[in-house]
Amino acid sequence: EEWLLESGGGSVQAGGTLSLSCSASENIYGDYCMGWFRQAAGAEREGVVFIYNLGRKYYADSVKGRFTISKENAKNALHLELNGLKPEDAGVYTCALAPYGGSLFVWGDFQFWGQGTQVTVSS
């Protein structure tokens, strides 16, 4: 079975930067879409950013211009650089994978996911 493991979360002051990584147990170059969701305490899970096999990227409006997603297919790794962090960016960030198809920003369309990594932003 495919597994995903996130790392890189932590605590940072507003305006700071974090770099998250997601390591996959299988090759990811042929997967349809990968991306990141996040969930703040007491809130619904929301899509953050997604990248398709051909390189197309889609960012939520709330993070556009501040976050950057990238893939390293040879290392089976997905990365997310979070710049200019705001308190409202805090939450558990989860890596997700849709191997064959589905709609971006829709949690139910992603068949594999990790356990998440915590991001905390203080004022």
All heavy atoms as an XYZ file, in Angstrom:
939
protein
N       0.822     -1.172      0.000
C       0.000      0.000      0.000
C       0.874      1.247      0.000
O       1.953      1.263      0.577
C      -0.931      0.013      1.212
C      -1.947     -1.090      1.228
C      -2.875     -0.987      2.417
O      -2.638     -0.130      3.280
O      -3.834     -1.777      2.476
N       0.384      2.275     -0.637
C       1.084      3.549     -0.665
C       1.008      4.211      0.701
O      -0.042      4.203      1.355
C       0.453      4.466     -1.710
C       1.139      5.822     -1.867
C       2.255      5.790     -2.888
O       2.167      4.974     -3.832
O       3.203      6.581     -2.762
N       2.130      4.755      1.135
C       2.111      5.581      2.330
C       2.829      6.897      2.064
O       3.715      6.979      1.221
C       2.697      4.874      3.549
C       4.104      4.346      3.413
C       4.474      3.054      3.214
C       5.324      5.102      3.498
N       5.838      2.950      3.169
C       6.389      4.183      3.344
C       5.624      6.443      3.703
C       7.729      4.571      3.372
C       6.957      6.835      3.727
C       7.984      5.908      3.569
N       2.421      7.922      2.787
C       2.985      9.257      2.678
C       3.375      9.725      4.071
O       2.647      9.507      5.034
C       1.971     10.239      2.074
C       1.377      9.867      0.712
C       0.264     10.842      0.343
C       2.454      9.869     -0.363
N       4.518     10.382      4.169
C       5.024     10.836      5.451
C       5.463     12.281      5.345
O       6.378     12.605      4.587
C       6.188      9.953      5.903
C       6.834     10.318      7.239
C       5.823     10.187      8.373
C       8.042      9.433      7.500
N       4.822     13.148      6.113
C       5.140     14.572      6.104
C       6.186     14.902      7.165
O       6.282     14.230      8.191
C       3.886     15.417      6.358
C       2.754     15.190      5.368
C       1.752     14.165      5.848
O       2.102     13.337      6.722
O       0.604     14.183      5.356
N       6.917     15.968      6.915
C       7.880     16.475      7.880
C       8.079     17.962      7.639
O       7.675     18.495      6.609
C       9.215     15.734      7.774
O       9.803     15.932      6.503
N       8.700     18.629      8.593
C       9.069     20.021      8.426
C       8.206     21.026      9.154
O       8.512     22.223      9.145
N       7.134     20.580      9.780
C       6.294     21.496     10.523
C       7.007     22.046     11.738
O       8.032     21.529     12.172
N       6.460     23.112     12.275
C       7.051     23.726     13.444
C       6.331     24.995     13.812
O       5.242     25.283     13.315
N       6.955     25.751     14.685
C       6.398     27.008     15.164
C       7.227     28.165     14.642
O       8.460     28.138     14.705
C       6.368     27.023     16.697
O       5.816     28.223     17.178
N       6.552     29.179     14.132
C       7.238     30.328     13.556
C       6.424     31.585     13.831
O       5.198     31.523     13.984
C       7.449     30.132     12.036
C       6.110     30.087     11.314
C       8.348     31.197     11.456
N       7.095     32.718     13.909
C       6.401     33.985     14.068
C       5.798     34.434     12.743
O       6.242     34.024     11.668
C       7.352     35.057     14.590
C       7.820     34.830     16.019
C       8.651     35.983     16.543
O       9.151     36.808     15.784
N       8.796     36.042     17.853
N       4.779     35.252     12.827
C       4.152     35.787     11.625
C       5.196     36.434     10.725
O       6.077     37.160     11.192
C       3.075     36.798     12.000
N       5.081     36.150      9.441
C       6.047     36.643      8.478
C       7.186     35.689      8.207
O       7.965     35.913      7.271
N       7.271     34.630      8.984
C       8.347     33.670      8.843
C       8.104     32.656      7.747
O       7.114     32.715      7.018
N       9.017     31.695      7.663
C       9.019     30.707      6.603
C       9.188     29.303      7.167
O       9.931     29.099      8.129
C      10.161     30.985      5.605
O       9.966     32.260      4.985
C      10.217     29.921      4.521
N       8.489     28.350      6.567
C       8.678     26.935      6.854
C       8.754     26.167      5.545
O       8.159     26.579      4.542
C       7.537     26.373      7.700
C       7.499     26.734      9.183
C       6.208     26.209      9.809
C       8.705     26.155      9.905
N       9.470     25.058      5.559
C       9.560     24.172      4.407
C       9.077     22.792      4.796
O       9.670     22.147      5.661
C      11.002     24.103      3.889
O      11.429     25.359      3.399
N       8.006     22.350      4.164
C       7.434     21.046      4.437
C       7.838     20.059      3.349
O       8.031     20.446      2.191
C       5.909     21.114      4.504
C       5.293     22.180      5.412
C       3.777     22.044      5.407
C       5.847     22.074      6.827
N       7.938     18.793      3.719
C       8.245     17.745      2.765
C       7.293     16.580      2.955
O       6.784     16.346      4.053
C       9.688     17.268      2.921
O      10.609     18.278      2.578
N       7.073     15.848      1.879
C       6.244     14.655      1.890
C       6.996     13.564      1.151
O       7.331     13.727     -0.027
C       4.899     14.938      1.220
S       3.863     13.482      0.939
N       7.264     12.476      1.835
C       7.965     11.345      1.259
C       6.977     10.226      0.957
O       6.180      9.852      1.822
C       9.044     10.847      2.221
O       9.716      9.730      1.696
N       7.022      9.700     -0.265
C       6.114      8.647     -0.697
C       6.839      7.318     -0.811
O       8.028      7.266     -1.142
C       5.479      8.998     -2.037
N       6.116      6.234     -0.567
C       6.709      4.906     -0.604
C       6.820      4.342     -2.011
O       7.529      3.355     -2.218
C       5.901      3.948      0.266
O       4.583      3.801     -0.224
N       6.126      4.938     -2.971
C       6.128      4.476     -4.346
C       6.521      5.617     -5.280
O       6.514      6.782     -4.887
C       4.757      3.935     -4.748
C       4.218      2.840     -3.837
C       4.961      1.535     -3.975
O       5.640      1.350     -5.002
O       4.863      0.692     -3.063
N       6.836      5.253     -6.528
C       7.140      6.270     -7.517
C       5.957      7.212     -7.683
O       4.805      6.783     -7.703
C       7.475      5.635     -8.859
C       8.770      4.861     -8.841
O       9.654      5.129     -8.029
N       8.899      3.899     -9.747
N       6.233      8.487     -7.828
C       5.174      9.478     -7.933
C       5.099     10.135     -9.300
O       4.166     10.892     -9.563
C       5.319     10.570     -6.856
C       6.612     11.360     -7.060
C       5.272      9.958     -5.466
C       6.743     12.564     -6.141
N       6.041      9.830    -10.185
C       6.077     10.525    -11.475
C       4.845     10.252    -12.320
O       4.453     11.085    -13.134
C       7.337     10.159    -12.262
C       7.453      8.703    -12.647
C       6.864      8.222    -13.812
C       8.154      7.811    -11.855
C       6.971      6.886    -14.166
C       8.273      6.477    -12.200
C       7.675      6.022    -13.357
O       7.780      4.696    -13.707
N       4.218      9.081    -12.148
C       3.046      8.738    -12.935
C       1.717      9.042    -12.273
O       0.668      8.783    -12.873
N       1.756      9.580    -11.079
C       0.516      9.868    -10.369
C      -0.180     11.094    -10.933
O       0.469     12.063    -11.335
C       0.789     10.057     -8.878
C       1.205      8.767     -8.204
O       0.619      7.721     -8.531
O       2.118      8.807     -7.363
N      -1.483     11.059    -10.928
C      -2.294     12.107    -11.548
C      -2.116     13.458    -10.865
O      -1.913     14.478    -11.530
C      -3.757     11.679    -11.517
C      -4.730     12.700    -12.049
C      -4.793     12.989    -13.403
C      -5.603     13.355    -11.197
C      -5.695     13.900    -13.897
C      -6.517     14.271    -11.682
C      -6.552     14.541    -13.030
O      -7.461     15.452    -13.513
N      -2.195     13.461     -9.543
C      -2.132     14.721     -8.816
C      -1.661     14.483     -7.387
O      -2.002     13.474     -6.769
C      -3.506     15.385     -8.804
S      -3.568     16.995     -7.988
N      -0.883     15.406     -6.890
C      -0.507     15.429     -5.487
C      -0.714     16.837     -4.954
O      -0.716     17.803     -5.719
C       0.948     15.020     -5.282
C       1.256     13.586     -5.650
S       2.942     13.100     -5.176
C       2.767     13.017     -3.385
N      -0.867     16.931     -3.664
C      -1.046     18.254     -3.103
C      -1.094     18.258     -1.593
O      -0.781     17.264     -0.934
N      -1.466     19.405     -1.076
C      -1.508     19.633      0.357
C      -2.868     20.159      0.778
O      -3.425     21.066      0.145
C      -0.444     20.644      0.787
C       0.965     20.174      0.604
C       1.735     20.296     -0.514
C       1.769     19.526      1.590
N       2.988     19.756     -0.290
C       3.028     19.270      0.995
C       1.558     19.128      2.909
C       4.067     18.642      1.684
C       2.588     18.501      3.586
C       3.825     18.267      2.971
N      -3.397     19.584      1.832
C      -4.546     20.108      2.540
C      -4.081     20.623      3.892
O      -2.979     20.307      4.349
C      -5.605     19.022      2.749
C      -6.310     18.583      1.494
C      -5.752     17.624      0.668
C      -7.539     19.122      1.159
C      -6.406     17.209     -0.480
C      -8.207     18.712      0.010
C      -7.643     17.759     -0.813
N      -4.917     21.407      4.538
C      -4.639     21.827      5.900
C      -5.948     21.912      6.672
O      -7.019     22.098      6.102
C      -3.903     23.168      5.945
C      -4.733     24.374      5.522
C      -3.888     25.630      5.496
N      -4.665     26.804      5.121
C      -4.144     27.998      4.866
N      -2.823     28.171      4.954
N      -4.923     29.025      4.527
N      -5.820     21.782      7.985
C      -6.990     21.855      8.843
C      -6.608     22.550     10.133
O      -5.787     22.046     10.896
C      -7.553     20.462      9.128
C      -8.852     20.478      9.897
C      -9.499     19.109      9.968
O      -8.824     18.084      9.871
N     -10.815     19.087     10.134
N      -7.214     23.695     10.366
C      -7.018     24.415     11.612
C      -7.891     23.804     12.694
O      -8.881     23.125     12.414
C      -7.349     25.895     11.429
N      -7.529     24.053     13.938
C      -8.287     23.525     15.061
C      -9.737     23.990     14.983
O     -10.011     25.185     14.866
C      -7.653     23.969     16.371
N     -10.654     23.047     15.029
C     -12.066     23.369     15.012
C     -12.622     23.779     13.668
O     -13.791     24.164     13.586
N     -11.826     23.701     12.614
C     -12.249     24.124     11.288
C     -12.309     22.946     10.327
O     -11.817     21.853     10.616
C     -11.306     25.194     10.745
N     -12.910     23.184      9.172
C     -12.963     22.170      8.133
C     -11.629     22.082      7.398
O     -10.897     23.064      7.298
C     -14.076     22.489      7.138
C     -15.474     22.450      7.726
C     -15.880     21.044      8.116
O     -15.538     20.096      7.391
O     -16.551     20.895      9.153
N     -11.344     20.910      6.874
C     -10.155     20.722      6.072
C     -10.302     21.478      4.751
O     -11.378     21.477      4.142
C      -9.936     19.231      5.801
C      -8.679     18.902      5.027
C      -8.578     17.409      4.751
N      -8.421     16.631      5.972
C      -9.377     15.897      6.531
N     -10.576     15.823      5.982
N      -9.127     15.223      7.649
N      -9.240     22.120      4.319
C      -9.282     22.869      3.081
C      -8.062     22.562      2.219
O      -6.977     22.295      2.728
C      -9.356     24.371      3.346
C      -8.162     24.936      4.090
C      -8.240     26.438      4.281
O      -9.040     27.093      3.590
O      -7.498     26.966      5.133
N      -8.253     22.610      0.910
C      -7.153     22.423     -0.007
C      -6.272     23.651     -0.054
O      -6.765     24.782     -0.037
N      -4.971     23.432     -0.127
C      -4.002     24.517     -0.134
C      -3.404     24.715     -1.522
O      -3.444     25.814     -2.084
C      -2.882     24.273      0.891
C      -1.862     25.403      0.860
C      -3.466     24.126      2.294
N      -2.835     23.644     -2.071
C      -2.191     23.720     -3.379
C      -2.035     22.317     -3.939
O      -1.847     21.359     -3.178
C      -0.822     24.430     -3.289
C       0.105     23.699     -2.317
C      -0.177     24.561     -4.652
N      -2.085     22.212     -5.283
C      -1.990     20.916     -5.941
C      -1.149     21.027     -7.199
O      -1.102     22.081     -7.839
C      -3.394     20.392     -6.279
C      -4.262     20.285     -5.068
C      -5.048     21.359     -4.674
C      -4.263     19.136     -4.304
C      -5.830     21.284     -3.530
C      -5.039     19.049     -3.156
C      -5.825     20.125     -2.771
N      -0.502     19.924     -7.540
C       0.329     19.871     -8.736
C       0.010     18.603     -9.504
O      -0.046     17.512     -8.933
C       1.828     19.961     -8.369
C       2.689     19.953     -9.634
C       2.234     18.853     -7.406
C       4.145     20.305     -9.375
N      -0.224     18.756    -10.815
C      -0.524     17.636    -11.682
C       0.755     17.065    -12.287
O       1.817     17.686    -12.227
C      -1.494     18.056    -12.787
C      -2.906     18.264    -12.311
C      -3.347     19.517    -11.900
C      -3.806     17.205    -12.278
C      -4.639     19.710    -11.462
C      -5.102     17.388    -11.837
C      -5.515     18.648    -11.431
O      -6.816     18.825    -10.995
N       0.620     15.888    -12.905
C       1.777     15.203    -13.477
C       2.523     16.060    -14.490
O       3.748     15.997    -14.576
C       1.350     13.900    -14.137
C       0.956     12.841    -13.142
O       1.296     12.912    -11.970
N       0.244     11.831    -13.618
N       1.793     16.840    -15.272
C       2.403     17.652    -16.305
C       2.906     18.994    -15.786
O       3.371     19.815    -16.570
C       1.424     17.862    -17.463
C       1.003     16.584    -18.192
C       0.042     16.910    -19.328
C       2.220     15.842    -18.736
N       2.798     19.221    -14.491
C       3.381     20.396    -13.886
C       2.443     21.536    -13.583
O       2.879     22.540    -13.007
N       1.197     21.433    -13.971
C       0.239     22.497    -13.679
C       0.009     22.580    -12.176
O      -0.173     21.569    -11.502
C      -1.072     22.250    -14.405
C      -0.965     22.328    -15.926
C      -2.216     21.794    -16.587
N      -3.386     22.573    -16.234
C      -4.634     22.189    -16.466
N      -4.870     21.024    -17.061
N      -5.643     22.966    -16.107
N       0.017     23.789    -11.663
C      -0.147     24.031    -10.241
C      -1.360     24.906     -9.980
O      -1.625     25.849    -10.717
C       1.106     24.707     -9.675
C       2.388     23.926     -9.920
C       3.608     24.739     -9.546
C       4.885     23.994     -9.870
N       6.085     24.812     -9.562
N      -2.066     24.597     -8.914
C      -3.245     25.355     -8.530
C      -3.155     25.683     -7.050
O      -3.067     24.789     -6.214
C      -4.523     24.573     -8.830
C      -4.755     24.342    -10.309
C      -4.215     23.236    -10.946
C      -5.498     25.239    -11.057
C      -4.410     23.030    -12.304
C      -5.702     25.038    -12.410
C      -5.155     23.937    -13.033
O      -5.358     23.735    -14.379
N      -3.185     26.967     -6.749
C      -3.075     27.446     -5.386
C      -4.396     28.028     -4.920
O      -5.101     28.699     -5.684
C      -2.014     28.538     -5.276
C      -0.596     28.078     -5.510
C      -0.062     28.006     -6.792
C       0.219     27.733     -4.435
C       1.242     27.599     -7.002
C       1.529     27.327     -4.641
C       2.030     27.260     -5.926
O       3.331     26.862     -6.134
N      -4.726     27.790     -3.663
C      -5.842     28.488     -3.063
C      -5.538     29.982     -3.043
O      -4.385     30.392     -2.873
C      -6.090     27.983     -1.643
N      -6.569     30.790     -3.227
C      -6.365     32.236     -3.264
C      -5.684     32.756     -1.994
O      -4.916     33.714     -2.044
C      -7.700     32.948     -3.460
C      -8.261     32.775     -4.862
O      -7.491     32.420     -5.779
O      -9.471     32.997     -5.041
N      -5.953     32.121     -0.880
C      -5.427     32.591      0.390
C      -3.914     32.443      0.513
O      -3.299     33.115      1.345
C      -6.105     31.862      1.550
O      -5.881     30.462      1.469
N      -3.305     31.564     -0.300
C      -1.868     31.327     -0.200
C      -1.124     31.701     -1.468
O       0.114     31.654     -1.488
C      -1.561     29.864      0.162
C      -2.306     29.460      1.426
C      -1.924     28.928     -0.994
N      -1.826     32.067     -2.502
C      -1.206     32.397     -3.776
C      -0.209     33.539     -3.605
O      -0.513     34.558     -2.992
C      -2.281     32.767     -4.797
C      -1.796     32.858     -6.230
C      -2.974     33.121     -7.175
C      -3.999     32.015     -7.096
N      -5.141     32.241     -8.030
N       0.989     33.342     -4.133
C       2.031     34.343     -4.006
C       2.892     34.191     -2.777
O       3.931     34.855     -2.669
N       2.487     33.318     -1.848
C       3.256     33.110     -0.627
C       3.783     31.683     -0.501
O       4.851     31.474      0.073
C       2.406     33.431      0.600
C       1.950     34.885      0.666
C       1.282     35.199      1.998
N       0.052     34.421      2.184
C      -0.134     33.540      3.162
N       0.824     33.322      4.056
N      -1.286     32.894      3.264
N       3.035     30.710     -0.999
C       3.430     29.303     -0.915
C       3.899     28.817     -2.278
O       3.403     29.277     -3.321
C       2.258     28.430     -0.461
C       1.816     28.643      0.960
C       2.338     29.665      1.741
C       0.869     27.801      1.513
C       1.923     29.852      3.047
C       0.446     27.977      2.823
C       0.963     28.997      3.591
N       4.821     27.856     -2.270
C       5.341     27.284     -3.501
C       5.423     25.774     -3.373
O       6.049     25.266     -2.437
C       6.733     27.837     -3.838
O       6.679     29.262     -3.931
C       7.220     27.273     -5.169
N       4.796     25.056     -4.312
C       4.833     23.604     -4.320
C       5.833     23.135     -5.369
O       5.988     23.757     -6.420
C       3.435     23.009     -4.594
C       3.426     21.499     -4.344
C       2.968     23.329     -6.008
C       2.035     20.880     -4.393
N       6.503     22.023     -5.091
C       7.444     21.446     -6.038
C       7.529     19.943     -5.821
O       7.206     19.441     -4.748
C       8.829     22.089     -5.912
O       9.371     21.876     -4.619
N       7.962     19.232     -6.860
C       8.129     17.787     -6.803
C       9.551     17.398     -7.166
O      10.182     18.030     -8.012
C       7.176     17.082     -7.767
C       5.718     17.129     -7.401
C       4.862     16.499     -8.491
C       5.143     15.021     -8.642
N       4.298     14.387     -9.690
N      10.034     16.349     -6.534
C      11.286     15.708     -6.896
C      10.952     14.246     -7.189
O      10.979     13.401     -6.294
C      12.317     15.816     -5.780
C      12.852     17.207     -5.553
C      13.982     17.210     -4.554
O      13.698     17.152     -3.339
O      15.151     17.265     -4.990
N      10.634     13.960     -8.438
C      10.186     12.625     -8.806
C      11.222     11.551     -8.483
O      10.870     10.452     -8.050
C       9.833     12.578    -10.292
C       8.560     13.329    -10.610
O       7.653     13.434     -9.786
N       8.475     13.852    -11.829
N      12.493     11.855     -8.704
C      13.548     10.874     -8.461
C      13.650     10.498     -6.994
O      14.132      9.417     -6.667
C      14.883     11.402     -8.965
N      13.214     11.382     -6.121
C      13.261     11.129     -4.683
C      11.896     10.786     -4.107
O      11.771     10.620     -2.888
C      13.834     12.345     -3.961
C      15.268     12.677     -4.338
C      15.777     13.873     -3.548
C      17.218     14.185     -3.895
N      17.734     15.360     -3.136
N      10.889     10.682     -4.955
C       9.518     10.414     -4.509
C       9.101     11.399     -3.420
O       8.545     11.014     -2.384
C       9.378      8.977     -4.003
C       9.618      7.956     -5.087
O       9.377      8.214     -6.264
N      10.090      6.775     -4.695
N       9.376     12.665     -3.673
C       9.153     13.677     -2.653
C       8.353     14.854     -3.198
O       8.518     15.269     -4.347
C      10.481     14.174     -2.097
N       7.519     15.381     -2.354
C       6.743     16.580     -2.616
C       7.113     17.609     -1.564
O       7.267     17.272     -0.389
C       5.245     16.263     -2.544
C       4.272     17.399     -2.827
C       4.268     17.738     -4.311
C       2.859     17.017     -2.373
N       7.252     18.850     -1.983
C       7.676     19.902     -1.066
C       6.702     21.074     -1.098
O       6.023     21.316     -2.098
C       9.073     20.408     -1.423
C      10.111     19.338     -1.473
N      10.620     18.757     -0.336
C      10.718     18.733     -2.526
C      11.510     17.839     -0.682
N      11.589     17.814     -2.004
N       6.661     21.794     -0.003
C       5.859     23.007      0.085
C       6.631     24.037      0.894
O       6.938     23.799      2.059
C       4.504     22.732      0.739
C       3.579     23.945      0.865
C       3.174     24.455     -0.514
C       2.335     23.599      1.691
N       6.937     25.156      0.266
C       7.584     26.263      0.954
C       6.530     27.288      1.321
O       5.802     27.765      0.450
C       8.670     26.893      0.088
C       9.416     28.010      0.796
C      10.581     28.556     -0.006
O      10.864     28.016     -1.097
O      11.217     29.521      0.462
N       6.441     27.583      2.594
C       5.464     28.522      3.113
C       6.180     29.804      3.502
O       6.954     29.823      4.452
C       4.726     27.952      4.327
C       3.944     26.641      4.152
C       4.874     25.429      4.197
C       2.909     26.514      5.271
N       5.934     30.861      2.763
C       6.562     32.152      3.006
C       5.535     33.152      3.526
O       4.342     33.040      3.238
C       7.197     32.685      1.723
C       8.253     31.770      1.159
O       9.212     31.416      1.847
N       8.094     31.375     -0.105
N       6.018     34.134      4.257
C       5.140     35.168      4.770
C       3.977     34.612      5.563
O       2.829     35.019      5.356
N       4.262     33.694      6.459
C       3.209     33.001      7.189
C       2.379     33.951      8.038
O       2.902     34.888      8.644
C       3.811     31.911      8.061
C       4.178     30.630      7.299
C       5.144     29.775      8.103
C       2.907     29.848      6.969
N       1.087     33.669      8.070
C       0.128     34.431      8.847
C      -0.494     33.526      9.904
O      -0.529     32.312      9.732
C      -0.974     34.985      7.940
C      -0.480     35.838      6.783
C      -1.633     36.239      5.876
C      -1.161     37.076      4.708
N      -2.281     37.453      3.811
N      -1.005     34.091     10.991
C      -1.650     33.251     12.006
C      -2.751     32.361     11.437
O      -2.924     31.225     11.901
C      -2.211     34.278     12.997
C      -1.275     35.430     12.894
C      -0.907     35.500     11.426
N      -3.479     32.830     10.447
C      -4.546     32.044      9.859
C      -4.047     30.877      9.019
O      -4.844     30.043      8.573
C      -5.481     32.923      9.017
C      -4.760     33.749      7.964
C      -4.493     35.175      8.410
O      -4.106     35.366      9.585
O      -4.682     36.101      7.592
N      -2.731     30.791      8.787
C      -2.148     29.655      8.086
C      -1.919     28.461      9.002
O      -1.573     27.378      8.521
C      -0.810     30.035      7.449
C      -0.956     31.025      6.316
O      -1.910     30.896      5.518
O      -0.099     31.930      6.210
N      -2.081     28.631     10.286
C      -1.797     27.570     11.244
C      -2.735     26.387     11.053
O      -3.898     26.540     10.662
C      -1.898     28.103     12.664
N      -2.240     25.205     11.324
C      -3.039     24.006     11.224
C      -2.177     22.795     10.939
O      -0.956     22.885     10.858
N      -2.832     21.665     10.771
C      -2.158     20.435     10.401
C      -2.151     20.325      8.884
O      -3.215     20.309      8.251
C      -2.837     19.206     11.021
C      -2.170     17.920     10.544
C      -2.800     19.286     12.538
N      -0.972     20.266      8.317
C      -0.816     20.173      6.866
C      -0.633     18.715      6.475
O       0.245     18.027      7.004
C       0.372     21.008      6.408
C       0.074     22.486      6.359
C      -0.131     23.208      7.526
C      -0.017     23.160      5.143
C      -0.435     24.555      7.485
C      -0.305     24.505      5.090
C      -0.514     25.207      6.267
O      -0.801     26.555      6.217
N      -1.458     18.245      5.535
C      -1.478     16.848      5.143
C      -1.190     16.710      3.662
O      -1.815     17.377      2.833
C      -2.841     16.216      5.461
O      -3.116     16.340      6.856
C      -2.846     14.744      5.079
N      -0.254     15.841      3.342
C       0.061     15.509      1.964
C      -0.953     14.492      1.450
O      -1.322     13.556      2.171
C       1.477     14.937      1.903
S       2.024     14.358      0.292
N      -1.407     14.665      0.203
C      -2.407     13.781     -0.372
C      -2.059     13.416     -1.807
O      -1.422     14.192     -2.522
C      -3.793     14.429     -0.320
N      -2.513     12.237     -2.230
C      -2.187     11.702     -3.546
C      -3.425     11.135     -4.214
O      -4.168     10.353     -3.617
C      -1.125     10.608     -3.398
C      -0.866      9.706     -4.605
C      -0.271     10.504     -5.747
C       0.042      8.553     -4.216
N      -3.642     11.529     -5.458
C      -4.669     10.952     -6.317
C      -3.950     10.275     -7.469
O      -3.472     10.952     -8.378
C      -5.623     12.023     -6.823
N      -3.853      8.943     -7.469
C      -3.022      8.267     -8.472
C      -3.592      8.243     -9.877
O      -2.811      8.214    -10.838
C      -2.890      6.848     -7.911
C      -4.115      6.658     -7.083
C      -4.389      8.008     -6.478
N      -4.905      8.270    -10.025
C      -5.519      8.077    -11.339
C      -6.365      9.244    -11.826
O      -6.446      9.490    -13.027
C      -6.372      6.818    -11.340
C      -5.626      5.591    -10.877
C      -6.024      4.905     -9.731
C      -4.522      5.133    -11.579
C      -5.335      3.785     -9.302
C      -3.828      4.017    -11.156
C      -4.245      3.346    -10.012
O      -3.555      2.232     -9.596
N      -7.022      9.926    -10.933
C      -7.875     11.021    -11.337
C      -8.626     11.597    -10.157
O      -8.501     11.123     -9.027
N      -9.404     12.620    -10.439
C     -10.176     13.268     -9.405
C     -10.116     14.767     -9.538
O      -9.459     15.304    -10.429
N     -10.793     15.427     -8.639
C     -10.866     16.880     -8.651
C      -9.976     17.455     -7.568
O     -10.016     17.018     -6.416
C     -12.302     17.346     -8.441
O     -13.150     16.900     -9.481
N      -9.180     18.440     -7.941
C      -8.335     19.104     -6.965
C      -9.199     19.835     -5.956
O     -10.340     20.209     -6.241
C      -7.352     20.049     -7.645
C      -7.844     21.413     -8.176
C      -6.648     22.224     -8.639
C      -8.851     21.264     -9.286
N      -8.660     20.030     -4.767
C      -9.317     20.682     -3.643
C     -10.442     19.841     -3.035
O     -11.105     20.303     -2.100
C      -9.855     22.069     -4.018
C      -8.788     23.068     -4.359
C      -8.507     23.381     -5.672
C      -8.061     23.695     -3.359
C      -7.518     24.296     -5.992
C      -7.061     24.608     -3.662
C      -6.793     24.911     -4.984
N     -10.649     18.622     -3.535
C     -11.687     17.742     -3.013
C     -11.026     16.597     -2.269
O     -10.440     15.698     -2.870
C     -12.590     17.210     -4.137
C     -13.657     16.274     -3.562
C     -13.240     18.363     -4.889
N     -11.128     16.621     -0.959
C     -10.462     15.625     -0.116
C     -10.831     14.201     -0.491
O      -9.970     13.322     -0.549
C     -10.796     15.902      1.347
C     -10.285     14.889      2.314
C     -11.017     13.956      2.984
C      -8.926     14.697      2.726
N     -10.204     13.204      3.795
C      -8.920     13.635      3.656
C      -7.724     15.332      2.408
C      -7.753     13.189      4.266
C      -6.563     14.880      3.012
C      -6.587     13.827      3.926
N     -12.115     13.952     -0.755
C     -12.581     12.614     -1.045
C     -12.034     12.025     -2.329
O     -12.129     10.810     -2.519
N     -11.485     12.824     -3.205
C     -10.932     12.339     -4.463
C      -9.475     11.917     -4.342
O      -8.904     11.418     -5.307
C     -11.058     13.406     -5.543
C     -12.474     13.541     -6.075
O     -13.356     12.778     -5.641
O     -12.711     14.425     -6.924
N      -8.880     12.104     -3.176
C      -7.501     11.704     -2.948
C      -7.490     10.405     -2.156
O      -8.068     10.320     -1.073
C      -6.735     12.805     -2.224
C      -6.459     13.990     -3.099
C      -7.444     14.925     -3.370
C      -5.212     14.163     -3.677
C      -7.203     16.005     -4.199
C      -4.951     15.248     -4.497
C      -5.946     16.165     -4.766
N      -6.817      9.401     -2.694
C      -6.899      8.053     -2.146
C      -5.851      7.751     -1.085
O      -6.008      6.791     -0.330
C      -6.787      7.036     -3.285
C      -7.934      7.110     -4.283
C      -7.770      6.136     -5.422
O      -7.152      6.440     -6.425
N      -8.329      4.945     -5.264
N      -4.793      8.532     -1.036
C      -3.737      8.307     -0.054
C      -3.372      9.614      0.606
O      -3.408     10.671     -0.022
C      -2.498      7.687     -0.719
C      -2.779      6.407     -1.440
C      -2.987      6.395     -2.805
C      -2.832      5.211     -0.740
C      -3.246      5.211     -3.473
C      -3.098      4.020     -1.396
C      -3.303      4.022     -2.762
N      -2.997      9.536      1.866
C      -2.628     10.718      2.604
C      -1.752     10.343      3.786
O      -1.744      9.211      4.241
C      -3.880     11.468      3.079
C      -4.791     10.633      3.928
C      -4.761     10.482      5.281
C      -5.871      9.829      3.463
N      -5.756      9.633      5.697
C      -6.456      9.216      4.598
C      -6.408      9.557      2.197
C      -7.546      8.351      4.509
C      -7.494      8.691      2.099
C      -8.048      8.107      3.253
N      -1.012     11.324      4.271
C      -0.196     11.114      5.446
C      -0.941     11.511      6.702
O      -2.125     11.854      6.681
N      -0.227     11.476      7.809
C      -0.825     11.813      9.096
C      -0.749     13.295      9.410
O      -1.377     13.757     10.357
C      -0.163     11.004     10.214
C      -0.443      9.510     10.123
C       0.122      8.734     11.291
O       1.113      9.139     11.894
N      -0.503      7.613     11.602
N       0.010     14.044      8.636
C       0.062     15.479      8.787
C       1.217     15.963      9.637
O       1.791     15.220     10.429
N       1.539     17.229      9.464
C       2.569     17.887     10.252
C       2.028     19.240     10.706
O       1.388     19.954      9.938
C       3.877     18.032      9.446
O       4.903     18.574     10.277
C       3.690     18.919      8.217
N       2.282     19.575     11.955
C       1.690     20.756     12.570
C       2.463     22.016     12.220
O       3.693     22.067     12.329
C       1.648     20.590     14.095
C       1.076     21.790     14.844
C      -0.410     21.923     14.660
O      -1.153     20.950     14.838
N      -0.867     23.110     14.289
N       1.726     23.043     11.831
C       2.284     24.370     11.589
C       1.624     25.338     12.555
O       0.400     25.454     12.597
C       2.061     24.831     10.138
C       2.445     26.302      9.969
C       2.849     23.961      9.175
N       2.438     26.020     13.336
C       1.947     26.994     14.293
C       2.560     28.351     13.973
O       3.771     28.461     13.770
C       2.301     26.587     15.731
O       1.740     25.304     16.018
C       1.752     27.597     16.723
N       1.724     29.382     13.925
C       2.176     30.729     13.611
C       1.726     31.657     14.725
O       0.536     31.753     15.029
C       1.620     31.215     12.266
C       2.204     32.582     11.929
C       1.930     30.211     11.161
N       2.664     32.353     15.315
C       2.369     33.279     16.395
C       2.522     34.708     15.919
O       3.272     35.004     14.981
C       3.288     33.028     17.594
O       4.648     33.238     17.256
N       1.801     35.615     16.585
C       1.874     37.029     16.247
C       3.048     37.715     16.913
O       3.489     38.770     16.476
C       0.578     37.730     16.647
O      -0.536     37.162     15.996
